[in-house]
């Protein structure tokens, strides 16, 4: 049996929102609000969703692509939470029943005028043979789409 090499990547994304840090934090903490932005691509449908936002708490998002039937599974554990300021969590991504990657994610929410500057930092280890550059670029694009949807969800919820 051949073991796939580990490929590493990291990226930082920033977004400005016209909402207070406490409202931006709520986009991560409120299960109904998070379900509006933490989703997969167009062909993807959620199957199961759980959120226990506390230190040591876990999050789960399982979904399936309609056309292929391929499943994805996101499982996270929260390590540090400062309400309205910061989240630090480690998460695993499984694709088609296999561990794809493990990541450390840090979300920082900083007051900026009447709004919030969000800084998202991710360090990822791809464990299934995924090329580090391609995998990191894909993960960054997906995360950027999530962060853009947060802005829309916050505007719609106000």
Backbone as a chain_set.jsonl record, in Angstrom:
{"seq": "XXXXXXXXXXXXXXXXXXXXXXXXXXXXXXXXXXXXXXXXXXXXXXXXXXXXXXXXXXXXXXXXXXXXXXXXXXXXXXXXXXXXXXXXXXXXXXXXXXXXXXXXXXXXXXXXXXXXXXXXXXXXXXXXXXXXXXXXXXXXXXXXXXXXXXXXXXXXXX", "coords": {"N": [[0.845, -1.184, 0.0], [0.596, 2.169, -0.872], [1.288, 5.25, 0.584], [-0.19, 8.394, 0.364], [1.549, 11.445, -0.276], [1.819, 14.208, 2.039], [0.51, 17.366, 1.409], [0.951, 20.789, 1.843], [-0.687, 23.934, 2.515], [-1.599, 27.416, 2.703], [-3.616, 30.307, 3.385], [-4.88, 33.679, 3.48], [-7.768, 35.542, 3.882], [-9.633, 38.549, 3.55], [-12.46, 40.462, 4.512], [-14.809, 43.149, 4.462], [-17.564, 44.126, 6.333], [-20.74, 45.676, 6.585], [-21.734, 45.65, 9.265], [-21.946, 45.128, 12.779], [-19.286, 43.717, 14.836], [-20.476, 41.858, 16.607], [-22.772, 41.094, 15.223], [-21.633, 39.951, 12.934], [-20.28, 37.856, 14.15], [-22.534, 36.439, 14.974], [-23.338, 35.394, 12.541], [-21.756, 33.189, 12.311], [-22.412, 31.808, 14.614], [-25.203, 31.459, 14.937], [-27.351, 28.922, 14.111], [-29.403, 28.958, 12.093], [-28.847, 31.278, 10.597], [-26.239, 30.685, 9.78], [-26.724, 28.513, 8.129], [-27.608, 29.745, 5.862], [-25.412, 30.68, 4.501], [-23.235, 28.933, 4.727], [-22.727, 26.683, 2.716], [-22.648, 24.327, -0.035], [-21.544, 24.164, -3.526], [-23.676, 24.961, -6.425], [-24.823, 22.472, -7.321], [-24.926, 20.984, -5.059], [-26.398, 19.543, -2.154], [-27.595, 19.917, 1.181], [-27.401, 17.359, 3.667], [-27.167, 16.704, 6.345], [-26.842, 18.674, 9.27], [-25.16, 20.101, 11.988], [-24.487, 22.107, 14.866], [-22.547, 23.039, 17.508], [-21.53, 25.449, 19.098], [-19.136, 26.048, 21.073], [-16.259, 26.044, 23.207], [-14.538, 23.136, 22.592], [-16.779, 22.131, 21.466], [-18.567, 20.743, 18.626], [-18.958, 20.81, 15.056], [-20.854, 19.841, 12.239], [-21.271, 19.211, 8.828], [-22.845, 17.67, 6.348], [-23.153, 16.74, 2.985], [-24.456, 16.255, -0.371], [-23.744, 15.806, -3.804], [-26.002, 16.397, -6.355], [-26.007, 15.416, -9.047], [-23.817, 13.545, -9.273], [-23.949, 12.105, -6.92], [-21.939, 12.01, -5.1], [-20.613, 12.354, -1.854], [-19.917, 14.823, 0.68], [-18.228, 15.62, 3.704], [-17.923, 17.693, 6.377], [-16.292, 18.173, 9.359], [-15.859, 19.748, 12.411], [-14.0, 21.027, 15.224], [-14.169, 23.213, 17.895], [-11.707, 25.283, 19.283], [-11.027, 27.727, 20.428], [-12.884, 30.462, 21.443], [-13.919, 33.714, 21.325], [-16.376, 35.693, 21.99], [-17.783, 37.693, 19.508], [-15.304, 38.426, 18.607], [-13.358, 36.389, 17.9], [-12.768, 33.153, 16.448], [-11.395, 29.933, 16.635], [-10.726, 26.996, 15.053], [-10.415, 23.5, 14.235], [-10.682, 21.559, 11.354], [-11.881, 18.734, 9.48], [-12.095, 17.574, 6.149], [-13.965, 15.363, 4.327], [-14.292, 13.508, 1.377], [-16.312, 11.645, -0.686], [-16.26, 9.588, 1.214], [-13.592, 9.456, 2.016], [-10.774, 10.75, 3.805], [-9.912, 13.929, 2.997], [-8.635, 16.384, 3.715], [-7.123, 18.209, 6.466], [-7.542, 21.018, 8.489], [-6.479, 24.07, 10.104], [-8.278, 26.745, 11.178], [-8.679, 30.23, 11.57], [-10.723, 32.817, 12.582], [-11.029, 36.182, 12.635], [-12.614, 39.014, 13.945], [-12.759, 42.338, 13.579], [-13.47, 45.565, 14.823], [-14.374, 48.125, 12.58], [-14.814, 51.272, 11.864], [-18.246, 51.758, 11.614], [-18.629, 49.175, 11.043], [-17.295, 45.875, 10.364], [-14.143, 44.346, 10.064], [-13.222, 41.375, 8.757], [-10.924, 38.776, 9.168], [-9.775, 35.927, 7.797], [-7.901, 33.088, 8.307], [-6.296, 30.26, 7.067], [-4.67, 27.174, 7.475], [-3.719, 24.368, 5.823], [-3.573, 20.805, 5.459], [-3.299, 18.6, 2.94], [-4.282, 15.337, 2.469], [-4.743, 13.305, 0.712], [-3.293, 13.039, -1.614], [-3.765, 15.259, -3.123], [-2.619, 17.995, -5.014], [-0.731, 20.528, -3.52], [-0.681, 23.296, -4.297], [-2.798, 23.534, -6.2], [-4.908, 22.47, -4.67], [-4.973, 24.26, -2.496], [-5.592, 26.664, -3.82], [-8.148, 26.031, -4.77], [-9.523, 25.621, -2.331], [-9.279, 28.17, -1.244], [-10.821, 29.667, -3.083], [-13.368, 28.525, -2.614], [-13.757, 29.188, 0.092], [-13.703, 31.977, -0.093], [-16.087, 32.38, -1.499], [-17.909, 31.567, 0.48], [-17.449, 33.614, 2.408], [-18.282, 35.844, 0.976], [-20.991, 35.247, 0.762], [-21.72, 35.524, 3.429], [-21.849, 38.302, 3.761], [-24.095, 38.892, 2.12], [-26.064, 37.407, 3.487], [-26.115, 38.739, 5.959], [-27.037, 41.264, 5.159], [-29.599, 40.596, 4.189], [-30.769, 39.647, 6.526], [-31.09, 41.884, 8.068]], "CA": [[0.0, 0.0, 0.0], [1.341, 3.411, -0.977], [0.7, 6.365, 1.314], [-0.103, 9.668, -0.354], [2.328, 12.471, 0.434], [1.068, 15.337, 2.586], [0.781, 18.646, 0.749], [0.52, 21.87, 2.731], [-1.019, 25.231, 1.936], [-2.198, 28.389, 3.616], [-4.09, 31.531, 2.763], [-5.564, 34.657, 4.318], [-8.784, 36.316, 3.174], [-10.209, 39.634, 4.341], [-13.714, 41.023, 4.045], [-15.413, 44.204, 5.268], [-19.023, 44.011, 6.394], [-21.442, 46.806, 7.185], [-22.435, 45.094, 10.421], [-21.083, 45.114, 13.957], [-18.639, 42.426, 15.089], [-21.402, 40.911, 17.239], [-23.654, 40.549, 14.17], [-20.821, 39.061, 12.101], [-20.107, 36.657, 14.964], [-23.807, 35.701, 14.922], [-23.4, 34.654, 11.276], [-21.059, 31.927, 12.568], [-22.94, 31.162, 15.81], [-26.632, 31.166, 14.822], [-27.485, 27.833, 13.126], [-30.254, 29.331, 10.959], [-28.114, 32.243, 9.777], [-25.093, 30.001, 9.167], [-27.249, 27.644, 7.065], [-27.854, 30.566, 4.677], [-24.175, 30.981, 3.774], [-22.276, 27.826, 4.777], [-23.336, 25.702, 1.817], [-21.783, 23.917, -1.132], [-21.852, 24.733, -4.842], [-25.061, 24.864, -6.902], [-25.287, 21.094, -7.474], [-24.76, 20.347, -3.766], [-27.562, 19.643, -1.265], [-27.273, 19.493, 2.543], [-28.028, 16.133, 4.149], [-27.199, 16.797, 7.803], [-26.143, 19.867, 9.77], [-25.163, 20.239, 13.444], [-23.589, 23.164, 15.324], [-22.41, 23.187, 18.953], [-20.487, 26.469, 19.134], [-18.537, 26.259, 22.385], [-14.93, 25.437, 23.228], [-14.709, 21.691, 22.647], [-17.975, 21.774, 20.702], [-18.324, 20.278, 17.274], [-19.856, 21.177, 13.955], [-20.895, 18.845, 11.175], [-22.068, 19.524, 7.645], [-22.764, 16.592, 5.364], [-23.93, 17.076, 1.797], [-24.355, 15.346, -1.517], [-23.914, 16.403, -5.125], [-27.194, 15.799, -6.962], [-25.723, 14.679, -10.289], [-22.904, 12.413, -9.102], [-24.227, 11.385, -5.688], [-20.748, 12.067, -4.253], [-20.875, 13.022, -0.585], [-18.877, 15.555, 1.38], [-18.448, 15.685, 5.145], [-17.11, 18.672, 7.111], [-16.414, 18.025, 10.81], [-14.982, 20.728, 13.056], [-13.971, 21.126, 16.687], [-13.8, 24.572, 18.273], [-10.653, 25.317, 20.292], [-10.981, 29.04, 21.072], [-14.004, 31.327, 21.053], [-14.068, 34.983, 22.029], [-17.611, 36.179, 21.373], [-17.683, 38.963, 18.796], [-13.926, 38.751, 18.24], [-12.477, 35.373, 17.324], [-13.034, 31.712, 16.466], [-10.302, 29.094, 16.16], [-11.222, 25.621, 14.981], [-9.744, 22.539, 13.366], [-11.717, 20.796, 10.656], [-11.563, 17.702, 8.496], [-12.976, 17.45, 4.98], [-14.021, 14.047, 3.705], [-14.958, 13.477, 0.078], [-16.596, 10.271, -1.114], [-15.894, 8.68, 2.286], [-12.153, 9.448, 2.295], [-10.246, 11.986, 4.373], [-9.283, 14.774, 1.979], [-7.745, 17.373, 4.31], [-7.306, 18.693, 7.827], [-7.176, 22.442, 8.493], [-6.616, 24.964, 11.245], [-8.88, 27.991, 10.695], [-8.828, 31.313, 12.538], [-11.603, 33.883, 12.105], [-10.904, 37.351, 13.497], [-13.583, 40.064, 13.634], [-12.228, 43.57, 14.155], [-14.299, 46.746, 14.535], [-13.842, 49.073, 11.582], [-15.884, 52.258, 11.747], [-19.511, 51.187, 12.095], [-18.703, 47.8, 10.565], [-16.359, 44.85, 10.816], [-13.126, 43.775, 9.178], [-13.033, 39.962, 9.06], [-9.701, 38.179, 8.644], [-9.864, 34.458, 7.855], [-6.609, 32.464, 8.022], [-6.377, 28.8, 7.053], [-3.491, 26.354, 7.205], [-4.326, 23.097, 5.433], [-2.761, 19.647, 5.058], [-4.041, 17.7, 2.044], [-3.831, 14.007, 2.853], [-5.181, 12.304, -0.263], [-2.548, 13.166, -2.862], [-4.091, 16.522, -3.781], [-1.516, 18.943, -5.188], [-0.87, 21.616, -2.563], [-1.029, 24.585, -4.926], [-4.153, 23.451, -6.762], [-5.853, 22.275, -3.573], [-5.077, 25.51, -1.737], [-6.324, 27.634, -4.658], [-9.559, 25.62, -4.762], [-10.052, 25.884, -0.984], [-9.383, 29.622, -1.101], [-11.997, 30.107, -3.862], [-14.572, 28.098, -1.908], [-13.89, 29.987, 1.302], [-14.064, 33.332, -0.531], [-17.53, 32.355, -1.812], [-18.6, 31.568, 1.773], [-17.344, 34.931, 3.027], [-19.152, 36.747, 0.218], [-22.385, 34.935, 1.13], [-21.986, 36.089, 4.756], [-22.294, 39.683, 3.541], [-25.481, 38.864, 1.623], [-26.938, 36.911, 4.555], [-26.261, 39.799, 6.947], [-27.908, 42.301, 4.585], [-30.967, 40.061, 4.113], [-31.284, 39.437, 7.88], [-31.303, 43.144, 8.812]], "C": [[0.887, 1.245, 0.0], [0.582, 4.519, -0.253], [0.877, 7.633, 0.494], [0.75, 10.651, 0.425], [1.399, 13.565, 0.96], [1.489, 16.592, 1.832], [0.182, 19.751, 1.616], [0.184, 23.134, 1.942], [-1.566, 26.145, 3.006], [-2.653, 29.602, 2.818], [-4.769, 32.4, 3.806], [-6.533, 35.425, 3.431], [-9.329, 37.393, 4.105], [-11.493, 40.118, 3.683], [-14.137, 42.128, 5.0], [-16.922, 44.043, 5.187], [-19.598, 45.251, 7.06], [-22.344, 46.29, 8.291], [-21.438, 45.062, 11.569], [-20.404, 43.758, 14.114], [-19.581, 41.405, 15.741], [-22.363, 40.308, 16.209], [-22.885, 39.608, 13.245], [-20.56, 37.759, 12.857], [-21.366, 35.802, 14.922], [-23.946, 34.911, 13.624], [-22.707, 33.305, 11.399], [-21.737, 31.123, 13.667], [-24.401, 30.744, 15.704], [-26.846, 30.101, 13.744], [-28.328, 28.21, 11.898], [-29.546, 30.304, 10.023], [-26.942, 31.564, 9.071], [-25.554, 29.102, 8.012], [-27.526, 28.416, 5.779], [-26.591, 30.808, 3.867], [-23.189, 29.819, 3.748], [-22.872, 26.633, 4.038], [-22.32, 25.341, 0.728], [-22.168, 24.598, -2.435], [-23.299, 24.446, -5.269], [-25.616, 23.443, -6.924], [-25.296, 20.329, -6.145], [-25.99, 20.571, -2.894], [-27.162, 19.192, 0.137], [-28.056, 18.234, 2.914], [-28.203, 16.206, 5.669], [-26.347, 17.977, 8.24], [-26.285, 19.909, 11.285], [-24.171, 21.329, 13.825], [-23.671, 23.267, 16.84], [-21.237, 24.144, 19.167], [-20.112, 26.791, 20.578], [-17.15, 25.63, 22.316], [-15.105, 23.944, 23.479], [-15.923, 21.208, 21.876], [-17.624, 21.413, 19.278], [-19.371, 20.794, 16.305], [-19.749, 20.101, 12.893], [-21.751, 19.383, 10.042], [-21.803, 18.431, 6.621], [-23.645, 16.982, 4.189], [-23.666, 16.095, 0.679], [-24.559, 16.137, -2.804], [-25.031, 15.656, -5.844], [-26.854, 14.932, -8.167], [-24.903, 13.422, -10.051], [-23.239, 11.545, -7.894], [-23.047, 11.387, -4.722], [-21.04, 12.884, -2.999], [-19.647, 13.76, -0.067], [-19.245, 15.58, 2.861], [-17.423, 16.633, 5.752], [-17.354, 18.417, 8.59], [-15.393, 18.947, 11.459], [-15.069, 20.596, 14.566], [-13.431, 22.506, 17.028], [-12.815, 24.552, 19.443], [-10.598, 26.638, 21.049], [-12.136, 29.873, 20.528], [-13.988, 32.554, 21.949], [-15.237, 35.672, 21.325], [-17.418, 37.57, 20.768], [-16.289, 39.311, 18.32], [-13.202, 37.655, 17.468], [-13.064, 33.966, 17.467], [-11.775, 31.011, 15.973], [-10.827, 27.66, 16.187], [-10.356, 24.798, 14.035], [-10.845, 21.757, 12.669], [-11.127, 19.807, 9.665], [-12.574, 17.772, 7.372], [-12.831, 16.035, 4.435], [-14.767, 14.186, 2.387], [-15.098, 12.022, -0.333], [-16.087, 9.262, -0.078], [-14.426, 8.63, 2.643], [-11.718, 10.799, 2.848], [-9.451, 12.732, 3.307], [-8.248, 15.711, 2.605], [-8.098, 17.631, 5.764], [-6.771, 20.125, 7.861], [-7.311, 23.057, 9.872], [-7.13, 26.281, 10.68], [-9.013, 28.975, 11.846], [-9.67, 32.405, 11.886], [-11.495, 35.025, 13.106], [-11.868, 38.425, 13.01], [-13.159, 41.326, 14.354], [-13.156, 44.733, 13.822], [-13.59, 47.639, 13.521], [-14.946, 50.076, 11.296], [-17.147, 51.692, 12.366], [-19.638, 49.719, 11.724], [-17.636, 46.902, 11.145], [-15.403, 44.478, 9.7], [-12.934, 42.337, 9.637], [-11.749, 39.477, 8.398], [-9.801, 36.67, 8.882], [-8.509, 33.89, 7.433], [-6.779, 30.956, 8.089], [-5.023, 28.2, 6.716], [-4.023, 24.942, 6.98], [-3.262, 22.057, 5.112], [-3.656, 18.746, 4.21], [-3.446, 16.312, 2.2], [-4.11, 12.927, 1.817], [-4.448, 12.385, -1.605], [-2.868, 14.423, -3.644], [-2.845, 17.392, -3.862], [-1.754, 20.147, -4.271], [-1.274, 22.936, -3.167], [-2.458, 24.586, -5.46], [-5.195, 23.316, -5.658], [-6.06, 23.552, -2.775], [-5.853, 26.555, -2.53], [-7.811, 27.309, -4.67], [-10.209, 25.924, -3.415], [-10.236, 27.375, -0.773], [-10.592, 30.163, -1.866], [-13.291, 29.743, -3.146], [-14.818, 28.917, -0.651], [-14.272, 31.422, 0.964], [-15.555, 33.408, -0.858], [-18.346, 32.342, -0.523], [-18.601, 32.968, 2.383], [-18.188, 35.967, 2.295], [-20.621, 36.513, 0.574], [-22.719, 35.446, 2.53], [-22.503, 37.517, 4.602], [-23.733, 39.748, 3.07], [-26.44, 38.428, 2.715], [-27.159, 37.988, 5.623], [-27.165, 40.915, 6.43], [-29.356, 41.843, 4.564], [-31.591, 39.918, 5.493], [-31.578, 40.745, 8.625], [-32.641, 43.754, 8.526]], "O": [[1.824, 1.345, 0.793], [-0.618, 4.698, -0.457], [1.966, 7.91, -0.009], [0.686, 10.691, 1.654], [0.333, 13.814, 0.399], [2.678, 16.846, 1.643], [-0.96, 19.65, 2.064], [0.704, 23.364, 0.85], [-1.951, 25.698, 4.087], [-2.147, 29.884, 1.732], [-5.176, 31.929, 4.867], [-6.162, 35.901, 2.358], [-9.469, 37.17, 5.308], [-11.598, 40.175, 2.458], [-13.863, 42.062, 6.198], [-17.483, 43.848, 4.109], [-19.005, 45.803, 7.988], [-23.562, 46.471, 8.255], [-20.229, 44.978, 11.352], [-20.888, 42.757, 13.585], [-19.49, 40.212, 15.451], [-22.727, 39.137, 16.315], [-23.419, 38.585, 12.817], [-20.613, 36.678, 12.269], [-21.281, 34.576, 14.844], [-24.602, 33.869, 13.603], [-23.038, 32.373, 10.666], [-21.659, 29.895, 13.671], [-24.799, 29.76, 16.328], [-26.551, 30.351, 12.576], [-27.995, 27.816, 10.781], [-29.632, 30.174, 8.802], [-26.68, 31.834, 7.899], [-24.836, 28.954, 7.023], [-27.666, 27.812, 4.716], [-26.671, 31.11, 2.676], [-22.379, 29.73, 2.825], [-23.434, 25.715, 4.635], [-21.273, 25.976, 0.599], [-23.01, 25.495, -2.453], [-24.044, 23.774, -4.557], [-26.778, 23.238, -6.575], [-25.641, 19.148, -6.116], [-26.561, 21.661, -2.891], [-26.462, 18.189, 0.28], [-29.213, 18.066, 2.528], [-29.242, 15.824, 6.208], [-25.288, 18.25, 7.675], [-27.388, 19.771, 11.813], [-23.128, 21.468, 13.185], [-24.734, 23.549, 17.394], [-20.103, 23.717, 19.387], [-20.687, 27.676, 21.211], [-16.894, 24.779, 21.464], [-15.739, 23.537, 24.452], [-16.082, 20.007, 21.655], [-16.542, 21.728, 18.783], [-20.488, 21.156, 16.674], [-18.683, 19.523, 12.679], [-22.825, 19.94, 10.27], [-20.696, 18.289, 6.101], [-24.751, 17.491, 4.373], [-22.79, 15.235, 0.761], [-25.421, 17.012, -2.888], [-25.009, 14.429, -5.933], [-27.367, 13.82, -8.29], [-25.24, 12.353, -10.561], [-22.855, 10.376, -7.846], [-23.145, 10.822, -3.633], [-21.633, 13.96, -3.067], [-18.506, 13.382, -0.333], [-20.422, 15.564, 3.222], [-16.216, 16.409, 5.657], [-18.5, 18.441, 9.038], [-14.214, 18.933, 11.105], [-16.064, 20.122, 15.114], [-12.385, 22.922, 16.528], [-13.05, 23.896, 20.458], [-10.164, 26.667, 22.2], [-12.336, 29.974, 19.318], [-14.038, 32.447, 23.174], [-15.099, 36.168, 20.207], [-16.951, 38.494, 21.433], [-16.085, 40.357, 17.703], [-12.508, 37.941, 16.492], [-13.743, 33.638, 18.44], [-11.157, 31.448, 15.002], [-11.309, 27.178, 17.213], [-9.667, 25.328, 13.163], [-11.819, 21.341, 13.297], [-10.051, 20.007, 9.103], [-13.762, 17.999, 7.602], [-11.732, 15.575, 4.126], [-15.763, 14.904, 2.303], [-14.128, 11.265, -0.329], [-15.551, 8.214, -0.436], [-14.037, 7.835, 3.499], [-12.211, 11.847, 2.432], [-8.453, 12.232, 2.788], [-7.129, 15.83, 2.107], [-9.196, 17.325, 6.23], [-5.695, 20.412, 7.336], [-8.129, 22.637, 10.691], [-6.498, 26.871, 9.804], [-9.407, 28.608, 12.953], [-9.371, 32.86, 10.782], [-11.825, 34.864, 14.281], [-11.936, 38.715, 11.816], [-13.189, 41.392, 15.583], [-13.584, 44.878, 12.677], [-12.383, 47.871, 13.598], [-15.898, 49.775, 10.576], [-17.132, 51.206, 13.497], [-20.639, 49.081, 12.051], [-17.138, 47.121, 12.25], [-15.799, 44.316, 8.546], [-12.53, 42.098, 10.774], [-11.512, 39.733, 7.218], [-9.899, 36.209, 10.019], [-8.025, 34.174, 6.337], [-7.337, 30.43, 9.052], [-4.328, 28.651, 5.805], [-4.699, 24.384, 7.844], [-2.201, 22.371, 4.572], [-4.644, 18.198, 4.699], [-2.234, 16.135, 2.075], [-3.756, 11.765, 2.018], [-4.926, 11.861, -2.611], [-2.307, 14.641, -4.718], [-2.101, 17.511, -2.889], [-2.847, 20.713, -4.251], [-2.124, 23.634, -2.614], [-3.228, 25.513, -5.208], [-6.24, 23.965, -5.701], [-7.189, 23.891, -2.419], [-6.689, 27.26, -1.964], [-8.644, 28.211, -4.588], [-11.329, 26.432, -3.369], [-11.232, 27.803, -0.191], [-11.311, 31.023, -1.357], [-14.212, 30.557, -3.076], [-15.953, 29.296, -0.362], [-15.085, 32.023, 1.666], [-16.212, 34.396, -0.529], [-19.365, 33.027, -0.432], [-19.643, 33.45, 2.827], [-18.747, 36.867, 2.921], [-21.4, 37.46, 0.676], [-23.875, 35.772, 2.803], [-23.485, 37.896, 5.241], [-24.512, 40.565, 3.56], [-27.515, 39.009, 2.862], [-28.27, 38.132, 6.134], [-27.974, 41.454, 7.186], [-30.253, 42.622, 4.887], [-32.807, 40.05, 5.635], [-32.224, 40.737, 9.673], [-32.968, 44.808, 9.071]]}, "num_chains": 1, "name": "protein.A"}
